[in-house]
Amino acid sequence: MRAILCGANGAMGKLIDAALGNEVVGRVSIDGENNVPRTFAELGIVEADVLIDFSHHSAVSDVLDYAKKIGCAAVIGTTGHTPEEKALIFEAAKEIPVFFSGNMSLGIAVLCRLAKQAAAYFPDADIEIVEVHHTRKVDAPSGTAHMLFNAIKEVRPNAYENCGRAGEGKRTKDEIGISALRMGNVVGVHEVYIHTGSQCLTLKHEAVTRAMLADGAVDAARFMVGKPTGLYNMESILEG
């Protein structure tokens, strides 16, 4: 596999770089440190199978344009995209293979599947999602929390998000509360509470190190090599 890394000098970029070794054929990082090109224009045309982006969600337009230009797959590892940026991703998937996931962990993909199954078994239960991350994370709720909600919504089509519940008003039947906590150096914890009134089922995933996300990104990149045009995610890997 031949991979290009965008955000190569970031914490995640360095982990992915180390995991891929000589499979990395190009690097881009806005800071320009370590003699890494700042832009795709500086990088120039590089033949690659996949472009992995762990820079910032605002760079997604440039990332997708370059991937389309050289005809490679794109793995989008950033989160916090605006509706306009998501639209760009969905449009690009009509021209190239695009992997887009709110979390690169296979464990989170399993958690989403379990949460959806549990919600189907307990259709009248109250469901709450709680996520915890380090103090440096800028988007809240996390992309993973939204992933969990969207998975549950597949079996509860009337569900809607209530992010950071505040003020007066009773909980409604169709709401799913999402709470975001920011503290210390927590890599990432996601919990789903499914409460029937007589019992509570709790599903939890905890990221121990960020290497988990790097491993997931590498798995996603390898999965995308040779894939036809379309939109893929971690569920695609679970389905084989």
Backbone as CSV, one residue per row, in Angstrom:
resi,resn,N_x,N_y,N_z,CA_x,CA_y,CA_z,C_x,C_y,C_z
1,MET,0.840,-1.199,0.000,0.000,0.000,0.000,0.872,1.246,0.000
2,ARG,0.449,2.241,-0.786,1.140,3.535,-0.812,0.202,4.587,-0.219
3,ALA,0.653,5.200,0.872,-0.224,6.121,1.600,0.377,7.517,1.699
4,ILE,-0.507,8.516,1.641,-0.139,9.908,1.897,-0.805,10.316,3.198
5,LEU,-0.058,10.993,4.069,-0.589,11.436,5.356,-0.788,12.944,5.360
6,CYS,-1.994,13.384,5.663,-2.271,14.807,5.862,-2.439,15.029,7.365
7,GLY,-1.666,15.983,7.900,-1.595,16.139,9.353,-0.478,15.271,9.898
8,ALA,0.551,15.096,9.091,1.615,14.145,9.409,2.387,14.486,10.675
9,ASN,2.456,15.772,11.036,3.217,16.163,12.228,2.370,16.201,13.499
10,GLY,1.081,15.897,13.376,0.224,15.860,14.552,0.426,14.576,15.336
11,ALA,-0.186,14.518,16.504,-0.028,13.346,17.372,-0.491,12.072,16.671
12,MET,-1.669,12.112,16.050,-2.174,10.940,15.355,-1.372,10.651,14.099
13,GLY,-0.994,11.708,13.383,-0.215,11.524,12.174,1.094,10.800,12.439
14,LYS,1.752,11.148,13.526,3.020,10.500,13.873,2.825,9.027,14.200
15,LEU,1.737,8.707,14.901,1.463,7.304,15.233,1.187,6.488,13.974
16,ILE,0.411,7.058,13.060,0.104,6.357,11.812,1.355,6.215,10.962
17,ASP,2.160,7.263,10.935,3.418,7.242,10.178,4.306,6.102,10.668
18,ALA,4.412,5.978,11.984,5.251,4.924,12.564,4.697,3.542,12.231
19,ALA,3.368,3.429,12.230,2.748,2.131,11.954,2.931,1.715,10.495
20,LEU,2.925,2.691,9.584,3.029,2.382,8.157,4.459,2.283,7.652
21,GLY,5.378,2.986,8.301,6.769,2.913,7.894,6.995,3.336,6.460
22,ASN,7.654,2.479,5.681,8.005,2.859,4.302,6.823,2.808,3.337
23,GLU,5.635,2.506,3.844,4.448,2.559,2.991,3.956,3.995,2.807
24,VAL,4.499,4.925,3.592,4.154,6.338,3.446,4.968,6.926,2.302
25,VAL,4.274,7.439,1.281,4.968,7.982,0.117,4.846,9.504,0.018
26,GLY,4.095,10.103,0.941,3.952,11.554,0.933,3.368,12.050,2.242
27,ARG,3.772,13.256,2.628,3.301,13.844,3.880,2.965,15.310,3.656
28,VAL,1.926,15.788,4.382,1.547,17.196,4.368,1.221,17.599,5.801
29,SER,1.689,18.773,6.218,1.344,19.282,7.545,1.423,20.802,7.506
30,ILE,0.399,21.471,8.003,0.303,22.925,7.891,1.441,23.639,8.602
31,ASP,2.065,22.980,9.616,3.140,23.646,10.352,4.469,23.616,9.599
32,GLY,4.600,22.723,8.630,5.807,22.665,7.816,7.045,22.154,8.536
33,GLU,6.890,21.655,9.751,8.053,21.169,10.495,8.585,19.873,9.899
34,ASN,9.845,19.567,10.218,10.520,18.353,9.729,10.573,18.298,8.201
35,ASN,10.585,19.497,7.577,10.658,19.602,6.120,9.475,18.957,5.407
36,VAL,8.353,18.895,6.091,7.134,18.355,5.501,6.410,19.476,4.739
37,PRO,5.986,19.232,3.501,5.257,20.257,2.747,4.031,20.756,3.519
38,ARG,3.764,22.060,3.407,2.616,22.645,4.110,1.303,22.403,3.378
39,THR,1.360,22.279,2.073,0.147,22.144,1.263,0.315,21.029,0.237
40,PHE,-0.800,20.648,-0.377,-0.734,19.646,-1.434,-0.053,20.207,-2.674
41,ALA,-0.146,21.515,-2.858,0.540,22.147,-3.980,2.051,21.980,-3.819
42,GLU,2.538,22.159,-2.590,3.973,21.968,-2.319,4.371,20.505,-2.485
43,LEU,3.473,19.593,-2.090,3.767,18.162,-2.219,3.887,17.759,-3.677
44,GLY,3.018,18.316,-4.511,3.015,17.939,-5.922,2.265,16.640,-6.153
45,ILE,2.326,16.133,-7.349,1.616,14.908,-7.710,2.406,13.692,-7.228
46,VAL,1.768,12.891,-6.394,2.382,11.671,-5.866,1.431,10.508,-6.133
47,GLU,1.950,9.427,-6.665,1.115,8.250,-6.900,0.889,7.528,-5.581
48,ALA,-0.377,7.303,-5.239,-0.709,6.659,-3.974,-2.015,5.893,-4.108
49,ASP,-2.207,4.933,-3.198,-3.446,4.163,-3.157,-4.486,4.817,-2.264
50,VAL,-4.017,5.525,-1.237,-4.939,6.094,-0.254,-4.331,7.329,0.388
51,LEU,-5.188,8.299,0.689,-4.784,9.494,1.411,-5.483,9.472,2.776
52,ILE,-4.714,9.541,3.847,-5.255,9.490,5.206,-5.178,10.882,5.814
53,ASP,-6.322,11.410,6.237,-6.366,12.772,6.778,-6.654,12.783,8.270
54,PHE,-5.687,13.264,9.045,-5.873,13.496,10.479,-5.397,14.908,10.801
55,SER,-5.812,15.874,9.980,-5.382,17.256,10.196,-6.466,18.019,10.957
56,HIS,-7.367,18.672,10.230,-8.476,19.426,10.825,-9.635,19.363,9.851
57,HIS,-10.851,19.317,10.393,-12.006,19.134,9.509,-12.130,20.223,8.444
58,SER,-11.594,21.411,8.714,-11.681,22.503,7.748,-10.843,22.251,6.495
59,ALA,-9.940,21.282,6.563,-9.080,20.975,5.409,-9.706,19.956,4.466
60,VAL,-10.919,19.512,4.772,-11.485,18.389,4.022,-11.654,18.694,2.536
61,SER,-11.952,19.927,2.185,-12.108,20.270,0.768,-10.810,20.046,0.007
62,ASP,-9.689,20.539,0.561,-8.384,20.356,-0.077,-8.007,18.875,-0.144
63,VAL,-8.294,18.154,0.927,-7.987,16.725,0.985,-8.715,15.976,-0.121
64,LEU,-10.004,16.220,-0.243,-10.805,15.513,-1.243,-10.427,15.920,-2.667
65,ASP,-10.138,17.204,-2.852,-9.737,17.666,-4.188,-8.450,16.984,-4.634
66,TYR,-7.496,16.847,-3.702,-6.227,16.214,-4.055,-6.433,14.723,-4.333
67,ALA,-7.244,14.053,-3.493,-7.502,12.627,-3.697,-8.157,12.394,-5.060
68,LYS,-9.090,13.263,-5.420,-9.745,13.142,-6.730,-8.738,13.411,-7.847
69,LYS,-7.847,14.362,-7.611,-6.863,14.735,-8.635,-5.932,13.578,-8.968
70,ILE,-5.483,12.845,-7.927,-4.535,11.755,-8.180,-5.245,10.404,-8.301
71,GLY,-6.559,10.391,-8.059,-7.342,9.173,-8.241,-7.128,8.108,-7.191
72,CYS,-7.036,8.523,-5.926,-6.844,7.554,-4.844,-8.020,7.590,-3.875
73,ALA,-8.088,6.607,-2.998,-9.107,6.575,-1.953,-8.747,7.578,-0.862
74,ALA,-9.758,8.021,-0.116,-9.534,8.959,0.981,-10.089,8.381,2.274
75,VAL,-9.286,8.469,3.329,-9.729,8.070,4.670,-9.801,9.344,5.503
76,ILE,-11.013,9.749,5.889,-11.210,10.981,6.649,-11.244,10.647,8.139
77,GLY,-10.191,11.016,8.846,-10.091,10.699,10.270,-10.427,11.864,11.173
78,THR,-10.756,13.020,10.593,-11.095,14.190,11.400,-12.578,14.153,11.774
79,THR,-12.947,14.929,12.806,-14.339,15.021,13.235,-14.723,16.490,13.373
80,GLY,-15.991,16.735,13.697,-16.457,18.101,13.886,-16.819,18.806,12.601
81,HIS,-17.094,18.059,11.531,-17.394,18.667,10.234,-18.715,19.430,10.257
82,THR,-18.738,20.537,9.538,-19.963,21.303,9.363,-20.856,20.562,8.360
83,PRO,-22.141,20.900,8.296,-23.007,20.274,7.293,-22.478,20.459,5.871
84,GLU,-21.886,21.623,5.599,-21.334,21.888,4.266,-20.141,20.970,3.979
85,GLU,-19.308,20.749,4.989,-18.144,19.876,4.818,-18.582,18.425,4.635
86,LYS,-19.612,18.008,5.364,-20.131,16.650,5.185,-20.689,16.473,3.778
87,ALA,-21.324,17.517,3.270,-21.860,17.448,1.914,-20.743,17.230,0.893
88,LEU,-19.597,17.864,1.124,-18.449,17.674,0.238,-17.972,16.223,0.264
89,ILE,-17.980,15.631,1.444,-17.563,14.236,1.589,-18.505,13.321,0.825
90,PHE,-19.798,13.539,0.990,-20.781,12.685,0.315,-20.705,12.845,-1.205
91,GLU,-20.444,14.059,-1.668,-20.317,14.284,-3.102,-19.062,13.618,-3.652
92,ALA,-17.960,13.715,-2.900,-16.699,13.115,-3.345,-16.825,11.605,-3.480
93,ALA,-17.657,11.004,-2.618,-17.840,9.549,-2.649,-18.533,9.079,-3.921
94,LYS,-19.007,10.015,-4.724,-19.584,9.668,-6.024,-18.500,9.566,-7.099
95,GLU,-17.275,10.026,-6.732,-16.169,10.020,-7.692,-15.019,9.116,-7.283
96,ILE,-14.794,8.980,-5.969,-13.688,8.171,-5.457,-14.172,7.373,-4.249
97,PRO,-13.429,6.345,-3.825,-13.772,5.640,-2.588,-13.429,6.534,-1.385
98,VAL,-14.386,6.735,-0.481,-14.177,7.584,0.693,-14.578,6.823,1.954
99,PHE,-13.665,6.789,2.903,-13.944,6.187,4.212,-14.161,7.325,5.197
100,PHE,-15.349,7.371,5.786,-15.698,8.468,6.692,-16.356,7.895,7.942
101,SER,-15.724,8.117,9.084,-16.248,7.583,10.334,-15.972,8.557,11.461
102,GLY,-16.922,8.678,12.387,-16.721,9.542,13.553,-15.712,8.981,14.525
103,ASN,-15.340,7.721,14.346,-14.335,7.089,15.197,-13.685,5.964,14.412
104,MET,-12.370,5.837,14.534,-11.633,4.836,13.771,-11.435,3.530,14.538
105,SER,-12.121,3.362,15.654,-11.956,2.166,16.475,-12.933,1.072,16.058
106,LEU,-12.410,-0.137,15.869,-13.269,-1.273,15.572,-14.168,-1.571,16.773
107,GLY,-13.636,-1.329,17.983,-14.432,-1.534,19.193,-15.649,-0.635,19.235
108,ILE,-15.495,0.613,18.778,-16.622,1.538,18.731,-17.658,1.064,17.709
109,ALA,-17.198,0.509,16.609,-18.126,-0.023,15.612,-18.962,-1.148,16.214
110,VAL,-18.320,-1.992,17.014,-19.049,-3.062,17.703,-20.023,-2.471,18.713
111,LEU,-19.584,-1.419,19.445,-20.465,-0.755,20.406,-21.706,-0.193,19.725
112,CYS,-21.534,0.422,18.565,-22.676,0.957,17.814,-23.650,-0.158,17.452
113,ARG,-23.106,-1.277,17.017,-23.974,-2.397,16.638,-24.729,-2.931,17.853
114,LEU,-24.040,-3.057,18.983,-24.682,-3.557,20.201,-25.751,-2.582,20.708
115,ALA,-25.442,-1.273,20.634,-26.402,-0.263,21.083,-27.672,-0.315,20.242
116,LYS,-27.514,-0.489,18.951,-28.677,-0.584,18.062,-29.504,-1.827,18.382
117,GLN,-28.822,-2.960,18.604,-29.529,-4.188,18.930,-30.283,-4.053,20.252
118,ALA,-29.613,-3.475,21.255,-30.243,-3.327,22.567,-31.446,-2.395,22.499
119,ALA,-31.323,-1.303,21.737,-32.438,-0.364,21.589,-33.640,-1.046,20.940
120,ALA,-33.378,-1.976,20.037,-34.466,-2.711,19.388,-35.152,-3.659,20.368
121,TYR,-34.356,-4.262,21.263,-34.924,-5.180,22.250,-35.751,-4.446,23.307
122,PHE,-35.383,-3.187,23.590,-36.077,-2.407,24.610,-36.617,-1.111,23.982
123,PRO,-37.672,-1.231,23.183,-38.150,-0.080,22.407,-38.688,1.077,23.237
124,ASP,-39.075,0.820,24.496,-39.637,1.885,25.326,-38.659,2.408,26.367
125,ALA,-37.441,1.918,26.361,-36.453,2.320,27.369,-35.945,3.741,27.115
126,ASP,-35.557,4.415,28.196,-34.866,5.702,28.084,-33.411,5.416,27.730
127,ILE,-32.866,6.184,26.791,-31.479,5.972,26.381,-30.698,7.269,26.536
128,GLU,-29.548,7.157,27.177,-28.653,8.293,27.368,-27.253,7.902,26.922
129,ILE,-26.546,8.847,26.317,-25.160,8.649,25.879,-24.266,9.631,26.619
130,VAL,-23.182,9.121,27.188,-22.219,9.973,27.896,-20.842,9.746,27.295
131,GLU,-20.172,10.829,26.946,-18.800,10.707,26.411,-17.850,11.588,27.209
132,VAL,-16.631,11.080,27.393,-15.601,11.784,28.161,-14.325,11.852,27.328
133,HIS,-13.744,13.055,27.225,-12.485,13.226,26.503,-11.576,14.202,27.245
134,HIS,-10.357,14.296,26.751,-9.344,15.199,27.318,-9.743,16.662,27.109
135,THR,-9.090,17.536,27.844,-9.449,18.958,27.829,-9.101,19.659,26.523
136,ARG,-8.300,19.043,25.679,-7.878,19.694,24.433,-8.843,19.446,23.275
137,LYS,-9.791,18.554,23.459,-10.733,18.251,22.375,-11.644,19.448,22.153
138,VAL,-11.791,19.849,20.885,-12.505,21.099,20.603,-13.983,20.899,20.263
139,ASP,-14.362,19.731,19.736,-15.764,19.542,19.358,-16.522,18.754,20.431
140,ALA,-17.747,19.139,20.655,-18.592,18.454,21.632,-20.052,18.577,21.192
141,PRO,-20.822,17.503,21.273,-20.405,16.141,21.620,-19.453,15.563,20.566
142,SER,-18.828,14.482,20.921,-17.867,13.863,20.017,-18.555,13.276,18.795
143,GLY,-17.788,13.110,17.740,-18.317,12.461,16.547,-18.785,11.049,16.853
144,THR,-18.120,10.397,17.806,-18.504,9.044,18.188,-19.872,9.021,18.861
145,ALA,-20.149,10.024,19.705,-21.459,10.108,20.351,-22.558,10.240,19.297
146,HIS,-22.287,11.051,18.269,-23.261,11.187,17.181,-23.399,9.867,16.409
147,MET,-22.293,9.136,16.254,-22.348,7.829,15.611,-23.274,6.894,16.370
148,LEU,-23.131,6.888,17.699,-23.963,6.026,18.536,-25.440,6.407,18.404
149,PHE,-25.703,7.705,18.425,-27.075,8.159,18.262,-27.634,7.709,16.910
150,ASN,-26.869,7.901,15.850,-27.352,7.551,14.508,-27.599,6.052,14.365
151,ALA,-26.769,5.241,15.056,-26.977,3.792,15.031,-28.304,3.439,15.699
152,ILE,-28.573,4.069,16.837,-29.820,3.813,17.561,-31.026,4.321,16.766
153,LYS,-30.841,5.435,16.093,-31.935,6.032,15.319,-32.405,5.115,14.196
154,GLU,-31.551,4.202,13.771,-31.949,3.257,12.727,-33.115,2.388,13.180
155,VAL,-33.188,2.129,14.496,-34.300,1.323,15.014,-35.311,2.181,15.779
156,ARG,-34.970,3.463,15.952,-35.894,4.420,16.569,-35.968,5.665,15.679
157,PRO,-36.674,5.579,14.579,-36.670,6.660,13.583,-37.164,8.005,14.106
158,ASN,-37.935,8.022,15.191,-38.437,9.286,15.738,-37.503,9.909,16.778
159,ALA,-36.397,9.248,17.048,-35.471,9.741,18.072,-34.806,11.042,17.636
160,TYR,-34.500,11.885,18.602,-33.752,13.112,18.338,-32.758,13.354,19.466
161,GLU,-31.683,14.076,19.149,-30.633,14.343,20.125,-31.009,15.495,21.049
162,ASN,-30.719,15.332,22.329,-30.796,16.435,23.285,-29.401,16.572,23.881
163,CYS,-28.613,17.453,23.293,-27.209,17.589,23.681,-27.050,18.565,24.849
164,GLY,-26.475,18.096,25.951,-26.234,18.962,27.099,-27.521,19.458,27.714
165,ARG,-28.371,18.548,28.134,-29.683,18.914,28.690,-29.555,20.014,29.736
166,ALA,-30.403,21.036,29.617,-30.385,22.149,30.565,-31.763,22.792,30.607
167,GLY,-32.034,23.534,31.674,-33.302,24.242,31.785,-34.421,23.366,32.311
168,GLU,-35.642,23.850,32.213,-36.805,23.140,32.714,-37.483,22.356,31.600
169,GLY,-38.168,21.313,31.991,-38.865,20.495,31.002,-38.593,19.022,31.222
170,LYS,-39.647,18.222,31.172,-39.500,16.793,31.378,-38.863,16.128,30.154
171,ARG,-38.231,15.021,30.414,-37.665,14.212,29.345,-38.800,13.678,28.476
172,THR,-38.639,13.753,27.166,-39.662,13.237,26.270,-39.354,11.797,25.873
173,LYS,-40.350,11.128,25.342,-40.217,9.721,24.988,-39.172,9.494,23.900
174,ASP,-39.070,10.417,22.952,-38.216,10.189,21.782,-36.816,10.778,21.899
175,GLU,-36.536,11.496,22.966,-35.218,12.118,23.051,-34.159,11.125,23.519
176,ILE,-32.952,11.328,23.013,-31.776,10.613,23.502,-30.789,11.673,23.964
177,GLY,-30.538,11.690,25.255,-29.638,12.695,25.814,-28.191,12.364,25.520
178,ILE,-27.419,13.388,25.186,-25.983,13.217,24.972,-25.251,14.214,25.860
179,SER,-24.401,13.710,26.732,-23.640,14.558,27.651,-22.157,14.437,27.339
180,ALA,-21.459,15.585,27.312,-20.029,15.619,27.007,-19.250,16.125,28.214
181,LEU,-18.247,15.365,28.638,-17.373,15.766,29.738,-15.971,15.951,29.195
182,ARG,-15.257,16.969,29.683,-13.882,17.236,29.268,-13.008,17.343,30.521
183,MET,-12.013,16.455,30.619,-11.171,16.465,31.816,-9.833,15.784,31.569
184,GLY,-8.798,16.373,32.121,-7.474,15.758,32.128,-7.007,15.263,30.777
185,ASN,-6.449,14.049,30.763,-5.891,13.450,29.552,-6.674,12.233,29.091
186,VAL,-7.958,12.198,29.398,-8.781,11.052,29.021,-8.767,10.880,27.503
187,VAL,-8.370,9.714,27.041,-8.305,9.458,25.603,-9.707,9.410,25.006
188,GLY,-10.605,8.706,25.666,-11.977,8.632,25.167,-12.771,7.539,25.856
189,VAL,-13.909,7.893,26.423,-14.815,6.931,27.040,-16.221,7.214,26.506
190,HIS,-16.921,6.173,26.078,-18.297,6.319,25.600,-19.171,5.273,26.277
191,GLU,-20.267,5.742,26.841,-21.198,4.862,27.529,-22.607,5.086,26.997
192,VAL,-23.353,4.011,26.880,-24.758,4.070,26.484,-25.574,3.431,27.598
193,TYR,-26.505,4.200,28.162,-27.382,3.711,29.215,-28.770,3.450,28.629
194,ILE,-29.272,2.243,28.834,-30.593,1.863,28.345,-31.419,1.452,29.563
195,HIS,-32.325,2.327,29.976,-33.036,2.173,31.244,-34.522,1.942,30.991
196,THR,-35.036,0.804,31.477,-36.444,0.463,31.279,-37.331,0.927,32.435
197,GLY,-36.720,1.347,33.519,-37.469,1.663,34.726,-37.306,0.586,35.771
198,SER,-37.123,-0.647,35.319,-36.915,-1.752,36.250,-35.508,-2.337,36.156
199,GLN,-34.814,-1.979,35.079,-33.435,-2.451,34.903,-32.681,-1.502,33.989
200,CYS,-31.354,-1.541,34.109,-30.524,-0.660,33.286,-29.388,-1.454,32.669
201,LEU,-29.299,-1.379,31.358,-28.202,-2.005,30.624,-27.207,-0.912,30.252
202,THR,-25.936,-1.119,30.601,-24.899,-0.136,30.304,-23.872,-0.743,29.366
203,LEU,-23.652,-0.088,28.244,-22.639,-0.509,27.281,-21.519,0.519,27.303
204,LYS,-20.278,0.071,27.388,-19.162,1.009,27.567,-17.963,0.614,26.726
205,HIS,-17.335,1.629,26.132,-16.052,1.438,25.453,-15.075,2.474,25.974
206,GLU,-13.871,2.033,26.294,-12.843,2.950,26.781,-11.580,2.812,25.945
207,ALA,-11.132,3.917,25.397,-9.868,3.927,24.658,-8.722,4.072,25.656
208,VAL,-7.809,3.139,25.652,-6.707,3.157,26.606,-5.569,4.048,26.111
209,THR,-5.246,3.959,24.819,-4.239,4.826,24.221,-4.709,5.267,22.837
210,ARG,-4.126,6.350,22.333,-4.481,6.830,20.996,-3.986,5.901,19.898
211,ALA,-3.110,4.967,20.269,-2.639,3.995,19.291,-3.796,3.188,18.718
212,MET,-4.879,3.050,19.518,-6.071,2.354,19.050,-6.613,2.999,17.778
213,LEU,-6.637,4.345,17.762,-7.159,5.062,16.596,-6.209,4.946,15.409
214,ALA,-4.921,4.947,15.702,-3.938,4.779,14.629,-4.085,3.399,13.993
215,ASP,-4.249,2.375,14.827,-4.439,1.014,14.305,-5.699,0.950,13.439
216,GLY,-6.763,1.609,13.905,-8.009,1.615,13.144,-7.861,2.331,11.823
217,ALA,-7.122,3.435,11.820,-6.904,4.188,10.586,-6.115,3.363,9.577
218,VAL,-5.115,2.630,10.065,-4.324,1.775,9.180,-5.205,0.655,8.622
219,ASP,-6.029,0.057,9.488,-6.951,-0.994,9.018,-7.897,-0.440,7.953
220,ALA,-8.402,0.786,8.193,-9.314,1.410,7.228,-8.609,1.654,5.903
221,ALA,-7.371,2.138,5.970,-6.613,2.426,4.754,-6.380,1.148,3.941
222,ARG,-5.992,0.086,4.613,-5.761,-1.178,3.907,-7.075,-1.701,3.311
223,PHE,-8.160,-1.531,4.047,-9.472,-1.973,3.574,-9.878,-1.233,2.305
224,MET,-9.473,0.039,2.198,-9.914,0.866,1.082,-9.140,0.654,-0.207
225,VAL,-7.989,0.028,-0.134,-7.180,-0.178,-1.340,-7.956,-1.039,-2.343
226,GLY,-8.151,-0.492,-3.528,-8.817,-1.230,-4.590,-10.330,-1.232,-4.519
227,LYS,-10.911,-0.516,-3.540,-12.373,-0.492,-3.417,-12.983,0.384,-4.517
228,PRO,-14.181,0.032,-4.960,-14.848,0.872,-5.958,-15.352,2.171,-5.350
229,THR,-15.714,3.102,-6.188,-16.256,4.390,-5.743,-17.433,4.183,-4.793
230,GLY,-17.468,4.994,-3.719,-18.564,4.877,-2.764,-18.151,5.375,-1.398
231,LEU,-19.101,5.349,-0.467,-18.877,5.815,0.899,-18.789,4.605,1.828
232,TYR,-17.739,4.547,2.631,-17.491,3.423,3.530,-17.299,3.924,4.952
233,ASN,-17.491,3.010,5.932,-17.250,3.347,7.339,-16.822,2.089,8.086
234,MET,-16.736,2.181,9.433,-16.281,1.030,10.202,-17.245,-0.150,10.093
235,GLU,-18.513,0.147,9.919,-19.489,-0.932,9.732,-19.165,-1.719,8.474
236,SER,-18.611,-1.044,7.467,-18.228,-1.718,6.232,-17.155,-2.770,6.508
237,ILE,-16.231,-2.451,7.425,-15.183,-3.413,7.782,-15.787,-4.589,8.524
238,LEU,-16.727,-4.329,9.440,-17.372,-5.415,10.177,-18.105,-6.361,9.228
239,GLU,-18.693,-5.782,8.189,-19.442,-6.597,7.237,-18.525,-7.351,6.273
240,GLY,-17.221,-6.961,6.277,-16.260,-7.635,5.413,-16.344,-7.147,3.990
